[in-house]
Structure formats: C-alpha cells, structure tokens
Amino acid sequence: MAMNLTPVKVAVSILEHHGVLMCIVGELALNYYNVPRVCHDIEICVSKSSAQAAAGVLCSTGLFEPFELDNDFNNYTEYKRGFPRVHTTRWTSPPQAIVIFTATFFGLDPIEEIRIPPLADQNIYVSKEISDWGQDGIVNLPLPRLPPLLRGLAKRFLDTRDDMAMIAVEQLVDGMNLDEAWAQKHLQDSDPALMTLVVSQIRSKRLRIDYFSENSVTCFISDDQEAENVRLIPGFEQ
C-alpha cells in the first residue's frame, strides 16, 4: 500500500511556518535512499532545544495529539525512548505517529547544513522503494544528504552500540551500492574508527546477497543499470 505522505507534509508546513527547522530521518529517509524498510512511525529531527516545543506546536493545531510509546520497549524501539511522540487526530485513518528527535541524536546538527537543496524544477531519479510517491511527492520534503546521514548513524553506533544504527549503516551501503572511493571522498575527515566501520560494510556487501537472489550488485540492487541510476538520487553526492 502506498505511503500516505500527507501527515509528514502537514507537519513540515506547520513546523516551518513556526520557524522550526526539521529533517526527515528514520525509515522514510532510508526508503528515499533505496532501502526497503516498512515505515512504522514517521521520524523527524529538530534542533536540540526544539523537540518538546515542536510537539507542542503540532498539537496546538488540533491536527495532532500526544501519543506516547508503551513502556515495553524492545531492541527495535529502544532508541525512541524519551523523545516526544504525537499522532494525527481523526483526519487520517489509521492515525499516523510522528517521533521527534533532536538533530544531535543523529549527528545532523546544524540542520540547515545537512538537508538536500530544494528539488523543484529538477528531473530526478526516484528509488523503486518510493516510486509510488513520484517526483512531485518528494519535492520540498526536508530530507538529509547521504554523507551526513551515514556519518551520523555510524557515529551513533560507535558511541552507543545502537544496533538499529548499525543496521541502517549496512542498509545504506547496500541500497546505494557505496564504494570505497565514495567513502574516501565524503568521509575522509571522519574519525578513523568510523571510516573503518563503513569500509568494512562496503567490502562485505556482496556477501549479503542471498544465495537464491537474482540480484547481482547488492542485496537491494539487481543490476548495473540500477546501480548507475541510484547514483542520480539527489543527496548522493551532495
């Protein structure tokens, strides 16, 4: 079923109208970069001082209301603990939840420097994972550039051993068929441990192709043509 982007577009409009800069992270950002992940909560990040304020702004419109996670966290949701969560009111069915992180949590501060420039009037390649969005669907969505997104997730794993961050690093390598030349170009100023982590995932990407898969490039990329196409996704080289 096609992802309903209306809630996130409404949230973007409300927050930016109130001067709150934000960026989409989590499963939607991974989908954008050709990773096949089911989107549960919409995840966004704002500046460190704005997370609770952003939740309050959204709820003040009546279009959203507080909706806390159950206390029964698991390995897949533990990273959301302590961050505000809201969901849409009766104008969507089923309700769509939004978790509001701080940008520092993902290493994406300052937000204005890590977002992809506006895509309006550009003919862009759209990953098969979001083909149902269409180009019009992603224009003006505040999405992160790939280098800071990958760097932030890798650093989070190294700092906290967050398994979900490590999974996302691996999946971004496979979804975008990253190579060592890309890593040297975009991550050269990173900590050596971070570079080692990313390069190890790059060198092992072909080992992650399932024996029964018809894919020949990575577990997420079928052939050389698709591998060339994903490099045209805005944010890959920016």
C-alpha positions in Angstrom: 0.0 0.0 0.0 1.3 3.4 -0.9 2.7 5.5 1.9 0.4 8.5 2.8 2.8 11.5 2.8 0.1 14.0 3.8 0.8 13.8 7.6 4.5 14.5 7.1 3.8 17.3 4.6 1.4 18.9 7.0 3.9 18.6 9.9 6.6 20.1 7.8 4.3 23.1 6.8 3.3 23.7 10.4 6.8 23.5 11.9 8.5 25.6 9.3 5.7 28.2 9.5 6.6 28.5 13.1 10.3 28.7 12.4 11.2 25.2 13.4 13.7 23.7 11.0 13.4 20.0 10.7 14.7 17.0 8.7 13.1 13.6 8.0 15.1 10.7 9.3 14.4 7.0 10.1 12.6 4.7 7.7 11.4 7.3 5.3 15.0 8.6 4.8 16.2 5.0 4.3 13.4 4.4 1.7 14.5 7.6 -0.1 18.0 6.1 -0.4 16.7 2.8 -1.9 16.4 0.7 1.3 13.3 -1.5 1.6 12.1 -0.7 5.1 8.4 -0.7 6.2 7.6 2.7 7.7 6.0 2.5 11.1 6.5 5.9 12.8 7.4 9.0 10.8 10.7 10.1 12.4 11.9 13.7 12.2 14.6 15.7 13.9 14.8 19.3 15.0 17.4 21.4 16.8 18.2 20.3 20.4 16.1 23.0 22.1 13.0 22.4 19.9 11.9 18.8 20.3 9.3 19.4 23.0 8.3 22.8 21.5 7.8 21.1 18.1 5.4 18.6 19.7 3.5 21.4 21.3 3.2 23.3 18.1 1.9 20.3 16.2 -0.7 19.6 19.0 -1.8 23.2 19.2 -3.3 22.9 15.7 -5.7 20.2 16.7 -4.4 18.1 13.9 -2.1 16.1 16.2 -2.2 14.9 19.8 0.3 13.4 22.2 0.7 9.6 21.8 3.4 8.1 23.9 5.0 4.7 23.2 4.2 1.9 25.6 6.9 1.3 28.3 7.5 -2.1 26.8 10.5 -1.1 24.6 12.5 -3.7 22.6 15.7 -3.8 20.6 13.8 -2.2 17.6 12.2 0.7 19.6 14.6 1.4 22.5 16.2 4.3 20.6 12.9 6.2 20.7 12.8 6.2 24.5 12.5 9.7 25.9 11.5 11.6 22.8 8.1 13.2 22.2 5.7 11.3 20.0 2.4 12.6 18.5 -0.1 11.2 16.1 -2.7 12.5 13.8 -6.2 13.0 15.1 -9.3 11.9 13.2 -8.3 13.4 9.8 -6.3 10.2 8.9 -7.2 6.6 9.2 -5.4 4.9 10.6 -3.6 7.6 12.7 0.0 8.3 11.7 2.6 8.7 14.5 5.5 11.1 14.4 8.5 10.8 16.7 10.5 14.0 17.2 14.2 13.5 17.8 16.9 16.1 18.4 19.3 16.5 15.5 22.3 15.8 17.7 20.9 12.3 18.4 21.6 11.5 14.7 24.7 13.8 14.3 22.7 16.1 12.0 23.3 19.5 13.6 23.1 22.1 12.2 20.1 21.0 10.2 20.3 23.8 7.7 23.7 22.4 6.5 22.7 18.8 6.1 19.5 19.0 4.1 19.2 18.4 0.4 18.7 21.6 -1.5 15.1 22.2 -2.9 14.3 19.8 -5.7 11.7 21.8 -7.6 12.1 22.0 -11.4 14.7 19.2 -11.4 14.3 15.9 -13.3 15.5 13.5 -10.7 15.7 9.7 -10.2 13.4 8.2 -7.7 14.2 4.9 -6.0 12.0 2.0 -6.6 11.3 2.0 -2.8 9.4 5.3 -3.1 8.2 5.0 -6.7 4.6 5.4 -5.6 5.5 8.9 -4.1 6.5 10.2 -7.6 8.8 13.2 -8.1 6.0 15.6 -7.0 5.7 13.7 -3.8 9.2 14.3 -2.6 9.8 17.9 -3.9 10.3 20.2 -0.9 10.4 17.4 1.6 13.3 18.1 4.1 15.5 15.1 3.5 19.1 14.6 4.6 22.1 14.4 2.3 23.6 10.9 2.3 27.1 11.7 3.7 25.9 13.3 6.9 23.1 10.7 7.4 25.5 7.8 7.1 28.2 9.5 9.2 25.7 10.3 11.9 24.4 6.7 12.1 27.9 5.2 12.1 29.0 7.6 14.9 25.9 6.7 16.9 26.7 3.0 16.7 30.3 3.6 17.7 29.3 5.8 20.6 26.3 3.8 21.9 26.4 0.4 20.2 22.9 1.1 19.0 22.1 -2.0 16.8 19.4 -0.1 14.8 22.0 2.5 13.8 24.4 -0.3 12.6 21.6 -1.9 10.6 20.9 1.4 8.9 24.5 1.9 8.0 24.7 -1.6 6.4 21.4 -1.0 4.6 22.5 2.4 3.2 25.7 0.8 1.9 23.6 -1.9 0.1 20.8 0.4 -1.0 23.1 2.9 -2.7 25.9 0.5 -3.6 28.5 2.7 -1.9 32.2 2.0 -2.7 35.5 2.9 -1.1 36.0 5.9 -3.4 32.7 7.4 -2.3 33.7 6.9 1.4 37.1 8.4 0.9 35.6 11.4 -0.8 32.8 12.1 1.6 34.0 10.7 5.0 37.7 11.5 4.8 37.6 13.9 7.7 35.8 11.4 9.9 37.3 9.5 12.9 39.4 6.5 11.7 37.1 4.1 13.5 34.1 5.4 11.7 35.9 5.1 8.3 36.9 1.5 9.2 33.3 0.6 10.1 31.9 2.0 6.8 34.6 0.4 4.7 34.1 -3.0 6.3 30.4 -2.8 5.3 31.4 -1.8 1.8 33.8 -4.7 1.4 31.3 -7.2 2.7 28.2 -6.0 0.7 28.3 -8.8 -1.9 28.4 -11.4 0.9 25.0 -10.1 2.0 23.3 -11.1 -1.3 21.1 -14.1 -0.7 22.1 -17.3 -2.4 18.7 -17.6 -4.1 18.5 -13.9 -5.1 18.7 -12.8 -8.7 20.4 -9.6 -7.7 24.0 -9.3 -9.0 25.2 -6.0 -7.4 23.9 -5.9 -3.8 21.1 -7.5 -1.8 19.0 -4.4 -2.7 20.3 -3.6 -6.3 19.5 -6.0 -9.1 22.0 -5.0 -11.9 24.5 -2.4 -13.1 21.8 -0.2 -14.6 20.0 0.2 -11.3 23.4 0.7 -9.6 24.0 3.7 -12.0 20.5 5.0 -11.5 20.6 5.2 -7.7 23.7 7.5 -8.0 21.3 10.0 -9.6 19.3 10.3 -6.4 19.7 13.9 -5.1 21.8 13.8 -1.9 24.1 11.0 -3.0 27.0 13.3 -4.0 26.0 16.5 -2.2 
